[in-house]
Structure formats: C-alpha cells, structure tokens
Amino acid sequence: GFKDLEKFSPSRTQGTLRTYSQHRLGDDPFEAIGQQDLTAHVDFPALERQGRQQGLKTHGWKSQEAFMHQCLESLLKTGQTLDAHECNHFKTLMHPEHFGHRFQVLIQQRGMRSDGSTPIHPRKSDHWENGQSGQNG
C-alpha cells in the first residue's frame, strides 16, 4: 500500500487509474471499452481497516507471485494439471518482472472456518500472517 506522502504526491493529481492495451500504457478508461486492462494503485492499509470495521478478518496481503504460487500448489495437490498454454499464463502472472511483484493480493474473510483454513488455501497455513509477504511461498 501507499504511504500518505506517496498517495497524495503532486504527481498524482489525476489519480492512479491507468489502462494497458497491447503492452501500451494509456489513461483513458473509456477508450476501447472491453479491449484494455484497467489498473489503479490501492491503499491496502485503508482497505484493510475498512474491512476490519465491517467485521472481516484479514489474512494479510502478499505479492501476486506468492499468491499465484500458493494457488498453483493447492491446485496441483488436488491432482489437476496444467497444459502448456495455462503454464505460460501462470508464468506471466508470477514472474517478478511482469506482474508478480507489481501487483498485490489482499485476503479478508468473514466467518472463519473452525480449522483456520482459507478459501484459497484448504489447510491451516502460517504464511498468511498479517502483513507478511509470503516468504514461505
């Protein structure tokens, strides 16, 4: 998440909403509707606080790389496999120089399961500690 000085920087007077189409950065979300990706910076600490005020339990946040690795690990444990096309998509989402470190994932939940498991990780895990970035993968 952003610190306040970054969030309210004069360079962000137009906000942080950006578009991507064919590997090109843009700033008009109404151009080529449905044919470009949208992204914006998220204030994760503020989002976490709001969720907590609404009764959500935070499992923490981590890089998309760590999150996708954990999802892939859980998927493979079920006996499912990925074809070459799916593997390439996972590599792009996980790679630190593509999306892996630039994007973050916040997991919050209401109504915890009695065994402490999460919706995306069926077993109790110690790498969802609040504020940790998934060093255990």
FILO-904560 format. One record per residue: y, x, z of N, C-alpha, C, O in turn; residue number from 0. Coordinates in steps of 0.2 Angstrom, whole numbers, always signed. Each point is the difference from the previous one (the first is absolute). Layout:
<nodes>
    n.y    n.x    n.z   ca.y   ca.x   ca.z    c.y    c.x    c.z    o.y    o.x    o.z  tilo
      Y      X      Z      Y      X      Z      Y      X      Z      Y      X      Z   NUM
...
</nodes>
This chain:
<nodes>
    n.y    n.x    n.z   ca.y   ca.x   ca.z    c.y    c.x    c.z    o.y    o.x    o.z  tilo
     -6     +4     +0     +6     -4     +0     +6     +4     +0     +0     +6     +2     0
     +6     -9     -4     +6     +4     +0     +3     +0     +7     -1     -4     +4     1
     +4    +10     -3     +5     +0     +6     +6     -3     -2     +2     +0     -6     2
     +2     -2    +11     +6     -4     -2     +5     +4     -4     +3     -3     -5     3
     -2     +9     +6     +4     +4     -4     -2     +0     -7     +4     +0     -5     4
    -10     +0     +3     -3     +0     -7     +1     -7     -3     +2     -1     -5     5
     -4     -4    +10     +0     -7     -3     +7     -2     -2     +1     -4     -5     6
     +5     +6     +9     +6     -2     -1     +4     +5     -4     +7     +0     +0     7
    -10     +5     -3     +3     +5     -4     +5     -3     -6     -2     -5     -3     8
     +8     +8     +2     +4     -2     -5     -3     +0     -7     +2     -4     -4     9
     -7     +8     +3     -4     +0     -6     -4     -6     -1     -3     -1     -6    10
     +2     -3    +11     -4     -6     -1     +4     -7     +0     -2     -5     +2    11
     +8     +6     -4     +5     -6     +0     -3     -6     -5     +1     -6     +1    12
     -6     +8     -5     -3     -5     -5     -7     -2     +3     -3     -4     -4    13
     +1     +6    +10     -6     -1     +2     -5     +5     -2     +1     +5     -3    14
     -8     -7     +4     -5     +5     -2     -5     -3     -5     -5     +3     -2    15
     +7     -9     +0     -5     -3     -5     +0     +3     -7     +6     +2     -3    16
    -12     +0     +1     +0     +4     -6     -6     -3     -5     -4     -3     +3    17
     +4     +4     -9     -5     -2     -4     -3     +6     -4     +3     +5     -1    18
     -9     -6     -1     -4     +5     -4     -4     -3     -5     -3     -5     +1    19
     +4     +7     -7     -3     -2     -6     -2     +6     -5     +5     +3     -2    20
    -11     -2     +0     -2     +5     -4     +3     +7     +3     +2     +4     -4    21
     -3     -3    +10     +2     +6     +4     +7     +1     +0     +2     +6     +1    22
     +2    -11     -2     +8     +1     +0     +3     -4     +5     -2     -6     +1    23
     +6     +9     +3     +4     -3     +5     +5     -5     -3     +4     +2     -4    24
     -3     -8     +7     +5     -4     -2     +3     -4     +7     -2     +2     +5    25
     +7     -6     -6     +3     -3     +6     +2     -8     -2     +3     -3     +4    26
     -6     +1     -9     +1     -7     -2     -6     -4     +1     -4     +0     -5    27
     +3     -4    +11     -7     -3     +1     +0     -7     -5     -6     -2     +0    28
    +11     +0     -3     +0     -5     -5     -1     +1     -7     -1     -4     -4    29
     +0    +11     +3     -2     +2     -7     -7     +1     +0     -3     +2     +4    30
     +0     -5    -10     -7     +1     -1     -4     -3     +6     -5     +3     +2    31
     +7     -9     +0     -4     -3     +6     -7     -1     -2     -3     -2     -5    32
     -1     +5    +10     -7     +0     +0     -3     +6     -4     -6     +0     +0    33
    +10     +4     -2     -2     +6     -4     +2     +6     +3     -1     +6     -3    34
     +3     -6     +9     +2     +6     +4     -1     -1     +7     -1     -5     +3    35
     +0    +11     +0     -2     +0     +7     +7     +0     +4     +5     +3     -2    36
     -5     -6     +8     +6     +0     +4     -2     +4     +7     -6     +0     +2    37
    +11     +4     +0     -1     +3     +7     +6     +1     +4     +6     -1     -3    38
     -6     +1     +9     +6     +1     +4     -2     +3     +7     -6     +0     +2    39
    +10     +4     +1     -1     +3     +6     -1     -5     +5     +4     -5     +0    40
     -8     +6     +5     -1     -5     +6     +1     +4     +6     -2     +5     +1    41
     +6     -9     +4     +1     +3     +6     -6     -2     +5     +0     -6     +3    42
     -5    +10     -3     -6     -2     +3     +1     -1     +8     -3     -4     +2    43
     +7     +8     +1     +1     -1     +7     +3     -7     +2     -2     -4     +4    44
     +7     +2     -9     +3     -7     +1     -6     -5     -1     +0     -5     +3    45
     -3     +6     -9     -6     -5     -1     -5     -1     +5     -2     -5     +2    46
     +0    +11     +1     -4     +0     +5     +2     -4     +6     -3     -4     +4    47
    +10     +5     -2     +3     -3     +6     +0     -8     -1     -2     -4     +4    48
     +4     +2    -10     +0     -7     -2     -7     -3     +1     -1     -6     +2    49
     -4    +10     -5     -7     -3     +1     -2     -1     +7     -3     -5     +2    50
     +4    +10     +2     -1     +0     +7     +3     -6     +3     -3     -3     +5    51
     +9     +2     -6     +4     -6     +2     -4     -7     -2     +1     -5     +4    52
     -4     +5     -9     -4     -6     -2     -7     +0     +2     -4     -4     -3    53
     +2     +9     +7     -6     +0     +3     -6     +4     -4     -6     -1     +1    54
     +9     +5     -5     -5     +4     -4     -2     +7     +3     +5     +3     +4    55
    -11     -1     -4     -2     +7     +3     +1     +5     -6     -3     -2     -5    56
     +6     +7     +6     +0     +5     -5     -5     +5     +1     -1     +3     +5    57
     -3     -1    -11     -5     +5     +0     +3     +6     -2     -3     +6     +0    58
    +10     -6     -2     +3     +6     -2     +1     +0     -7     -1     -5     -4    59
     +4    +11     +1     +1     +0     -7     -2     +7     -2     +0     +5     +4    60
     -2     -4    -10     -2     +6     -3     +1     +1     -7     +3     -5     -3    61
     -4    +10     +0     +1     +1     -7     -4     -4     -4     -6     -2     +2    62
     +8     +0     -8     -5     -3     -5     -6     +4     -1     -5     -3     -1    63
     +6     +9     +1     -6     +5     -2     -5     -1     +6     -6     -2     -2    64
     +8     +2     +8     -5     -1     +6     -3     -7     +0     -6     -1     +1    65
    +10     -4     -3     -2     -7     +0     -5     -1     -5     -5     -3     +1    66
     +6     +5     -7     -4     -1     -6     -7     +4     +1     -5     -2     -1    67
     +6     +8     +4     -6     +4     +2     -5     -4     +5     -6     +0     -1    68
     +9     -3     +6     -3     -4     +5     -3     -6     -3     -6     -2     +1    69
     +9     -2     -6     -2     -5     -3     -6     +2     -5     -5     -4     +0    70
     +5     +9     -3     -5     +3     -5     -6     +1     +5     -6     -1     -2    71
     +7     +5     +7     -6     +1     +5     -3     -6     +2     -6     +0     +0    72
    +10     -5     +2     -3     -6     +2     -4     -4     -5     -6     -3     +1    73
     +9     +3     -7     -4     -3     -6     -6     +4     -2     -5     -4     -1    74
     +5    +10     +1     -6     +4     -1     -6     -1     +5     -6     +0     -2    75
     +8     -1     +8     -5     -1     +5     -4     -7     -1     -5     -1     +3    76
     +8     -3     -7     -3     -7     -1     -5     +1     -6     -4     -5     -1    77
     +4    +11     -2     -5     +1     -5     +3     -1     -7     -3     +1     -5    78
    +10     -3     +5     +3     -2     -7     +2     +7     -3     +1     +5     +4    79
     -1     -5    -10     +3     +6     -4     +5     -1     -4     +2     -6     -2    80
     +2    +11     -1     +5     -1     -4     -1     +3     -7     -4     +5     +0    81
     +6     -8     -5     -1     +3     -7     +6     +5     -1     +4     +1     +4    82
     -5     +3    -10     +5     +5     -1     +7     -2     +0     +5     +3     +2    83
     -4     -9     -5     +7     -3     -1     +3     -2     +7     +5     +2     +2    84
     -9     -5     +3     +2     -1     +7     +1     +6     +4     +5     +1     +4    85
     -9     +4     -5     +1     +7     +3     +7     +3     -2     +3     +3     +4    86
     -2     -4    -10     +7     +3     -3     +6     -4     +4     +5     +3     +1    87
     -6     -9     -1     +5     -4     +4     +1     +2     +7     +6     +1     +2    88
    -12     +0     +1     +1     +2     +7     +3     +7     +1     +4     +1     +4    89
     -6     +4     -9     +3     +6     +0     +8     +0     +0     +3     +4     +3    90
     -1     -8     -8     +7     -1     -1     +4     -3     +7     +5     +3     +2    91
     -8     -8     +1     +2     -3     +6     +0     +5     +6     +4     +0     +4    92
     -9     +5     -4     -1     +4     +6     +4     +7     -1     +1     +3     +5    93
     +0     -1    -11     +2     +7     -2     +7     +1     +4     +5     -4     -1    94
     -4     +9     +5     +6     +2     +3     +6     +0     -5     +6     -1     +2    95
     -7     +3     -8     +6     +1     -4     +1     -6     -4     +5     +0     -4    96
     -9     -5     +4     +1     -6     -3     +3     -5     +5     +6     -1     +1    97
    -10     -3     +2     +2     -5     +4     -3     +1     +7     +3     -3     +5    98
     -7     +7     -4     -4     +1     +7     +5     +1     +6     -1     -3     +5    99
     +6     +8     -6     +4     +1     +6     +7     -4     -1     +4     +0     +5   100
     -2     -2    -11     +6     -3     -1     +0     -8     +3     +5     -2     +2   101
    -11     -1     -2     +0     -6     +3     -4     -1     +6     -4     +4     +2   102
     +6     -8     +3     -3     -1     +6     -3     -7     +1     +2     -5     -4   103
     -7     +4     +9     -3     -6     +1     +1     -2     +7     -2     +5     +5   104
     +4    -11     -3     +1     -2     +7     -5     -5     +1     -1     -5     -4   105
     -3     +5     +9     -5     -5     +2     +2     -3     +6     +0     +3     +5   106
     +0    -10     -5     +2     -4     +6     -5     -6     +0     -2     -2     -6   107
     +0     +0    +12     -5     -5     +0     +1     -5     +6     +3     +3     +5   108
     -4     -9     -5     +0     -5     +5     -7     -2     +1     -4     -1     -4   109
     +2     +0    +11     -7     -2     +1     -5     +6     -1     -4     -1     -4   110
     +4     +6     +8     -4     +5     +0     -7     -2     +0     -2     -4     +4   111
     -3     +7     -7     -7     -1     +0     -2     +4     +7     +3     +4     +2   112
     -8     -7     +1     -2     +2     +7     -3     +8     -1     +1     +3     +5   113
     -3     -1    -10     -3     +7     -1     +6     +5     -2     -1     +6     +0   114
     +7     -8     -1     +5     +4     -1     +1     +2     -8     +4     +4     -2   115
     -9     -7     -2     +1     +2     -7     +5     -3     -3     +3     -5     +2   116
     -1     +7     -8     +6     -2     -4     -3     -4     -6     -5     +2     -2   117
     +9     -6     -2     -2     -3     -6     -2     +5     -5     -5     -1     -4   118
     +8     +7     +3     -2     +5     -5     -5     +5     +3     -2     +4     -4   119
     +1     -4    +10     -4     +6     +3     -5     -4     +4     +2     -1     +6   120
     -8     -1     -8     -5     -4     +4     -2     +3     +7     -3     -4     +4   121
     +4    +11     -3     -2     +2     +6     +6     +3     +4     +5     +1     -2   122
     -6     -1     +9     +5     +2     +4     +2     +8     -2     -4     +4     -1   123
    +11     -3     +0     +2     +6     -2     +5     +3     +4     +4     -3     +3   124
     -4    +10     -2     +6     +3     +3     +5     +2     -4     +5     +3     +2   125
     -5     -3     -9     +5     +2     -4     +5     -6     -2     +3     +1     -5   126
     -3     -6     +9     +5     -5     -1     +5     +0     +6     +3     -5     +2   127
     -3    +11     +2     +5     +0     +5     +7     -1     -2     +2     +2     -5   128
     +2     -5     +9     +7     -2     -2     +4     +6     -2     +0     +5     +4   129
     +3     -5    -10     +4     +6     -2     -4     +6     -3     +3     +4     -2   130
     -9     -4     +2     -4     +5     -2     -1     -1     -8     +1     -5     -3   131
     -1    +11     +0     +0     +0     -8     -7     +1     -3     -1     +2     -5   132
     -4     -4     +9     -7     +1     -2     -3     +7     -2     -3     +1     -5   133
     +4     +3    +10     -2     +7     -1     -8     +0     -1     -2     +5     -3   134
     -1    -10     +6     -7     +0     +0     -3     -3     -7     -6     +0     -1   135
    +11     -3     -3     -2     -2     -6     -3     -7     +0     -1     -3     -6   136
</nodes>
